[in-house]
Amino acid sequence: MAYLTMSMFSDVLQMDTDVSVLLPENRKGGIDPLYPDKKYPVLYCLHGHGDDHTAWIRKSNIEIIAREYQVIVVMPTVQRGYYIDSENGYQYYTYISKELPIKIANFFPASLKREDQYLMGNSMGGYGALRVGMGNPENYKAIYALSPALPQSFSGIQNEFTRGIDLLFQGIDRIDGTENDLLKLTLDLDKYDGNKPEIHACCATEDLLVWDGYERLDKYIKENTKNLNYSSYTEKGGHDWGFWNPQIAKAFEVFGFEKRY
């Protein structure tokens, strides 16, 4: 695959921001014919808290897996913005869900069709994938959340990490019932009469950081929704790439991307 990192101006964020991209290429049989009209599906990989657009390339096996498929992989950065529109921060939710897909389609041969748009994220990015995907059901085919870090899981914990989250959400204890509450979003999506993305989630059973929140969300979806295409998976492991890397290959299989050859 071709790998590049670009800096572009975001009208939503009103600043330059970095995005890493993996582009598919055909190398079988020497010089391949060009297909100028071909549009590729796009997988948005959302990073965790404290990481940036380089995390998936530096820490995961995403490029090794993606090179076998006809898909564009887009890895944006939101700093510690939790993929929401915050009154005390940037409008990262709008940037990821509205602006970025259009920018990517302008720069690369990327499809904007719903059936070609996918989301995957780890930790904070797992929350972001669910927040963006469930909040825009007509825009995405499927979501894969790796150890999603629900902000409510950190309620009552006082440290630099949680203080930043508390500031973003104007109080962690005030999230329930809002558009940033994944439990509320699942109920709204369950009642929604239009297209719904497939939802896949996983978490390690020894993940002390997010397990309680993941278990609460998983149980809530299974007990309170009837119309969602939802699956969940757990196994031993921690909150790290040792657990997430094997899940990436599973995600590509679940998404059903076309093989390169």
N, C-alpha and C positions, 0 to 999 in steps of 0.2 A: 504494500500500500504506500501511498504518498502521505507524508506527515508534514503538517505546517502549523505554525502559530502566527496568528495575525492580530494586529491591533486595529480596532475600528471605533468610530465615533457612534455612540448611542444617543439618539434623540430623547429616549425615555430617561436615561440616566444622566444625560447632559454632561458626558465625559467620555474619554477614550476608555475602552475596556478590551481585555484580551480573550481570545477564543482559540483553542486548539482543535484541529480537524484531521481526521483520517479519511482519505479518499481512495475508493477502490480503483484497481487497475487490472487490465487483462494482459498477461505475459505469455500465454500458451502459444506455441508454434511460431515464435519469433515476432514478426511485425503483425500485430492484429489490425483488423479494419477499425476505423473510427465510427462511433455512433453518436453524432452530434446532437441528436434529438432525444437520447435516452435520459430519463429522469430516475434518480435513485431514491429509495427510501432513506429516511434519516433517523438515526438513533441519538437522542440527546442524553449524555451521561453527566449527571449532576454530582458534584463533589461534596465531601463532608466538611464539617466545621473545622476551621484551621487550615484547610487545603485550598487549592486554587485550580485553574484550568490545566495545570501540568500533572495533577495527582494521578489521574487514570493512566497516563503514559508512563510515569515514573514508577508507580507502585503496583499496577495490575498487569494482567496478561491480555488486555483488551486488543492490542494490535495483532498479537499472534492469532487470536481467535477471529478477529474481524477480517483478516486478510483472505479468509476462505469464503467470504460472503460479498454479495453485491449490495453494500450499504455504506452510506456516509455516516461517520461517527463525529458528533459535535460535542465538544467539552468546554462549556463556558465557565466563567468565574463570577461568583457573587460575594466574594470575601466571606464575612460571617453573617450575611444578610438573610439567611434562612428561607430564601425564595418567596418572600412576602413583600407586599407594598407596606412599608412602615412609615408612620408619621415621624419617627425618630431615625430614619435611615433612607435608603434608596428604594426606588420602585422596581425591585427585582422580579416580582411576580409578573408585572406587566411586561417587563423586558423579556423574560424567558418565554412567556406564553403568547405574546402578541408581536413583539418587534423582531426577536432573534430568528424565528422561522422565515420571515420575509427577507431579512438580511442574507441568510444562508442561501436561500433560493436565488437571490440576485447575484451572489458571488460564485455559486457552484451549480452543477446540474442536479439540483435537489427537488424532489417532488413536494408539493404542498397539499397533496390529497390526504384526507384523514387516514385512509388505509395504509399510508406510507409514513406516518409519524409515530414515533415510539419514544418512551421515556424510561430511563433507568437511573437510579441513584443510590448512594450508600450513606448511611447514618443521616446527617442533616439533609443530604441529597436524596435519601430514601423518602423522608418527609416531603421534600420539595417535589419529587416525582409524583407522589400521591396528591399533594396540594394542587399542582398545576394540572395534572391529568384529570382528576375528578372535578376540578373547577371548570374544565373546558372539554366536556365529553364529546363534543362534535369535532374536536380537532385531533384526537389521538386514537390509535388502534389499540395499543396495549401499554401497560405500566409494569415495571418490575422493580420493587422496592427492597433493597438489601439493608436489613437491620435499621428500619426507619426510626429516627430519633424524634419521638413526639415531644414537643417542648413541655407539655404538662408533666412529663416524667421527672423534670428537674425542679418542680415546685417545692419550696421549703429548703432547698439546698443553697447555701450562700457561699459563692466563690466568684472569681473573675469571669469564669465561663458562664455561669447562670445569671450574673448581673447584666452581661451583655444581651442575653436572650430576653431577660425581663424588660430591658429598655426597648428592645425592638418591638415587642408585643404590647408595650405599655402595661406590663404586668402579666406574668405567666398565669396567674389565677383568674385573669379576665378573658382567657382564650375560649373557654367552654361556651358553645352556642354561637360563636362567631364564624365568619367565613374561613378562618384559619384553624378551625376545629375539625380534625379528620373524621370524628364520629358524626358530627353534623353533616359533613359532606357526603358520607356514605348513605345516610338516610335520604338526603336530597337526591343523590344519584339513583338510589333504589326506586324512588318515585318518578324519576325523569322518564318521559315518554319517548325520547329520541334515542340516538345511538349512545352506547355506553362502551368505554374502553374495557378490555380485559384487565383484571387486576391480579397481579402475582406478588406475593410477599414472602420473605424468609428471614429467619433470625437464628442465631446460635443460642443454645439453651444455657450456656455459661457466660452469656453477654450481660455482665452486671450493670452496664451503662444504660441499656435501652430495653432489656427484656420485659420489665414490668409494663411499660407502655405498649410494647408490641403485643404482649399477651392480652392486654386489655382491648386493644383495637381488633385483634384477630377474633377474640371471643364475641365482641360486640357485633362485628360484621356477620358472623355465623348465626348469631341468635336473633338479629334484628332486621336482616335484609332477606329478600326473596328473589330479587330480580337482577342480581349482580353475577357476572361471570368471574368468580373469585377463587383463588387457590392459595394455599400457604404451605410452608415447608420449614421444618426445623431439624437441626442435628447438633451434635456437640461442637463447640468451638467458642471463639471469643469475638470481640468487636475489632476485627482486624482483617487484613487482606488474605490471611491464611484461610479464613472462612469465605470471604467474598469472591476470591478468584475462581474457585470451582463453580460458583453460582453464575458467573458471567457466561460460561459455556452453556449452561442450562437455559439461561435467558435467550441466547441466540437461537437455540433449538425451539423454545416455546414461541418466540416471535415468528419463526418460519421464514427467515430471510432466504432469498435465492442464493444458491451456492455460486461460487465464482465461475466454475466450469460446468 
